[in-house]
Amino acid sequence: MKNIIAIEANSSKPKFQQLIEYIINAIEEGELVKGKQLPSINEVSQTFGMARMTVAKAYDELREKGIITSHHGKGFYVSNTDTRSQLNIFVLFDALTPYKEILYDNLVNELGEDVSVNIFFHHHNFKVFENLIINHLGSYNYYVVMPHFNEDVSNILQKIPKEKLLILDIDVPSFGSDYSILCQDFKKNIYSGLNEAKPLVQKYETFSLVLSSKSFQYTPVGIIQGFEKFCNENQIAYEIISDLEEEEHLQKDHAYLVFRENDLVRFINWANKKGWKLGQDIGLISYDDTPIKEILAEGVSVISNDFSLMGKRAAQMILSRQKGRFVNKSYFIKRNSL
């Protein structure tokens, strides 16, 4: 590598940037191949008369771009010869549900082919969430995190530099406008959606919210608050059910709002066995839309975040480094189940 490095002391370009460009050039010319060890920080510093901090800064940026990697006690190695990849993104979701898949596909497509994306899942396990973030700090130059917890995780998120972080789907109220946040307003979404559905809901004797305490899905507090506000304001008798596990939980002339895909399928199966017609004998609303819900049981009514739009907007915020708090759109779709 020595023969291609020529640091210009009087150049307007910072020395660390010159070093980055020379290493990238060596990779593109085939002098540095994948797995090749780079000179140590001390070697580069002494050979080319550069400050150690300058060399370390260049190496850190190359590592964040995913071009080189470091092994403790062994040095730095070329890990990626595709130098066109300017963005190397860490994505942390709760779980890959059908609607999250829509979000992810739109995110990746909007980012483009030259962006490298690796996805991980925490499944609402706080320790897994924390370890995944800590263990991947410095290995990526951008982080997209979905902090699906009804508790404060800001102390963990603060370990990621704010200029390299997009918080997705769930708001972190303690963070200001210097962070990038694209979220749902769950309380507003459920309240607005139910108000659109009000004439249909009022046909039934009782309205039940079915939570999902025994699954990898979880219910944000805002959902419960919006549901209770709607029912109380409209004097609708309601109940909150922790899980839908027994066929006996279904009652004729009642309406239900469900979250879990398994609960949705079970609900439809049990209603069919009883000979009940959805939208007439019993009512059903599902939270978050997927293509299958348009045709399942002649159409399932939904209140949904626009996950396609969220994926595209997230990509645009990453590419433009846009800061601020933005609330994604939601909608209600009336189908035959209500």
N, C-alpha and C positions, 0 to 999 in steps of 0.2 A: 504494500500500500504506500510505501514511502515515496515511490517515484511519481505518484500522481498527486500528492499533497503539496500545494504551494500556497501557504497562507500569506496573503498580502496585508502587510501591516497598515498601509495607508488607504486601504479600501473602505468605502462607505458601508460595506456589508460587514456585520459583526463577525468576529472570528469563529464563534460557535456555529453560525449559519454556513460559513465557508466550509468548515469541517464536515457538517452534515451533507452538504452538496458533493463534496469530494468522496465521501463514503458511498453515497447513492450512486455516483458516477462509476466507482469501482465495481459495484454490484452489477450495474447495467453493462459494463464492459466485460464482465465475466471474471474479473480478477478476484472478487470476493464471491464465493458461492455459499449456498445454504449449508450451515454447520461449521463454516470457517470461523476460527477464533480471531477476534480483533486485538490489536495491541492494547495493553493495559492503559489506564488513564495516566499513570506515571510515565510510561514509555512515550506516549504521544506528547505529553507535557514537556519532557526533557528533550526529545528529538526535535520538536518544532518550536520550542520556546513559547509555549502557551501556558497560561495559568491552569492549574488542575481544575478549578471551578468551571472554567470555560469548556474544557474537554468533557467534564462530567455533565454539564448542561446539554452539550451536543448529544452525548450518549443517552441521556434521559429522554430527550425528544425523539430520538430514533427508536428507543424502546417503546415509547408511547404510541408511535406510529405503527408498531408491530413489525418493524424491520429488523431489529436486533433484540436479543434476550440476554438476561444476565443469570449466571449460576453462581451462587454464593461460594466464595473461595476459589472459583475457577476462572472467572472473567466474563467477557462479553462475546457473544456468538451471533452470526447472521442467522435469523430465523425465517425471513421472508424475502425472496428475491423479486417479488412483485412490488416495485417501488412506486407504482401508480396509485396504490392504496393509500390515500391521504387520511382516511378515517378508519379507525379500528375500534368498533363499538361493542361494549359490554351491555347486554340487555338482560334485566332480571325481572321476570314475571312471577306471579303467584302460581299459576298453572296454565297449561295450554288447553283452555276450553274452546269450543267451536267459535265463539265470538272473539276471543283473544287471538285466534288464528287469523281471523279477518283483519284485525288490527295489525298483527305482525306482518302479514303478507303485504299490506298496503304500505307499511313503514319501509320494508326492505325494497319494494318496487320503486318507491318514490326516492329513496336514497341513491339508487343507481348501482350499476354493476361494479364500479370501482371501490365501493365501500365494503369493508369486511365486518360482518355482524356475527357475534356468538351469543346464544341465548341460554339462560339458566333459569331454574325454578326454585322457589323457597317453600311452596306449599303451606304458607302461613305459619311456618316454624321460625320463631324469632332467632334462634341460635343459628340455624342454617342461613337465614337472611344476613345476619351479621358476618358470619364466616365467609360467605361467598363474596361479599363486598371487600372485606379486609384482605382476603387471599388474592384478590385480583387488582388491588390498588397498584397503579404504576404500569400495569400490563396493557392498558388500553388508553386511547386518547379521548374517549367520550363514554359516558355511562348513562343508560336509560333505566330507571328504576321504578317499579310499581310497588310502593310500600303498603300492601294490603293488610293493615293491622289497625285495630281500634285502640291503639296506644301510640304514644309519642316515640318516633324512631329518629328524630332529628339529630340526636347525638351521633348516630351511626352514619347518617347521610352527610353530616358535616365533615367526615373524613375524606370525602370526595371533593376536590376543588370545585367551587360553585360554577366556574366558567366551563366545566366539563361535564355538567350534570343536567339531565332533564328528568324531572319527577312526573310520572305519568299516571293518569286515571284517578289517583287519590291525592287530595290536597294535604299540604303540611302547613297549617295556619301560622306557625311561628316563623316561617321563612318570608322574607320581604321580596320586593320587586327586583332585587339583584339576582334572584334565582329564576330558572326556567321551569315553569309548572304548567302542565296541560291536564286538566282534571275534569271530573264530573261534579256537579252540585247535586248530590244524591237526594237531599231533602226537597229541593226545588223540582228536580226531575220527576220524582214519584208523585209529588203533590200536583204538579201541572198535568201530568199524564192521567192521573185519576180524575181530575176535574173534567178533562175531555171525555173520559169514560163514564162520568157520573150518571147520566140517564140509564145506562146499561147496568151499572152496579146497583142502582136503586131498585131494580126489579127483584132483587134477592133479599131474603130475610136477614142474613148475616154475611159479613165479609171477613174472610180469614187471611192473615198474612202467614205464610209457611216459611219459616227460617230454615237454615241448613247447618245446624251446629255439629253434625257428625260427618262433614264432608270437607273436601279441599276448597270448597267455595265458602265465602263468609258474607255476612250481611253488614254493610256499613251502618253506623248508628243513624246517619241521615235518612236512610230508607225507613226505619221504624218511626222516626220523628215525622217525616212527611206523610206516612200512612196514617198515623194517629191524628195528625192535624186535619187531614181530609175527612176522616170518619167523624171526628168530634164536631167539626164545623157544619157538617151536613147531617148530623144526628143519625148516623148509620151504625147499627149494632156491629161490633167487630170483636175479633179475638186474634191472639198471636199464638201460633202453634210452633213448637220447637222443631219438630220433624214430622214428615208424612210417612209413617211406617206401616200403618194398619189400614185395611180397606174400610174399617168402620169409621175412620176419621172423616170420610166423605159423607156429606149429608145433602139430601135433595133440597133444592131451592136455596142453596148457599152458593156464594161466589168465593173464589180462592185466587190469591196472588202467590205464585211459586217461583223459586229461583233455580233449584237444582234441576239439571236435565233428567236425572233419574226420577225425581218427583214428578216431573211433567209426563214422562212415559207411563209411570205407575198410575198417575191420576187418570189418564185417558183409558188405560187398560181396565181399571176398576169401574169407571163410568160405563164403558162398553158392556162389561159383564152384568152390570145392574140394569142395562137397557136404557140408560139415561142419555138424553140428547144434549150435547154441549151447546150452550147458548140458550137453552130452553129450560131443561130440568136442573141444570147445574152450570155455574159460570166459571170461566178460567181465564186468567191473565198470566202471561209469562214475562219475566224480566230479562231483557236483552234478546234481540232478534237474531235469528240465523235463517238461512235459506230454507231449511227443512220445516220451519214453523209456518211457512206460507202454505204448505201443502198437507202438513200433519193434521189429522182429524178435521179435514176440510177447512183448515186455517185456524191458527192460534193467535188471539189478540196479544199484543206486546206493548210494553213501555220499554224503550231501548235507548241507550247511548248510541250515537252514530260512530261505530268503530272503524268503518272505512275512512270517514273524514278524520277521525282522531289519528289514525296511522299516517295519513298524508300530512296533516298539520304537524305532527311530531317530527317527521323527516324534514319539513321546511324549517322548523325551529332549530333543529340540529345544524343544518347546512348554513343557516343565516346567523347562528349563535344568538337567536332572539331571546331576550330576557322578559320577565313579567309573568303574571298569573292569568291564565286564559281558561275559560270554562267551555267545554265542548258541547255541541248541540245534542238534544235528545228529542224523541218523538213518541207519539202514541199511534198505533195502527189497529183499527177495528177490523177484526175478522170474526168468523162464525162461532168461536168458542165462548163469546160473552153475550 
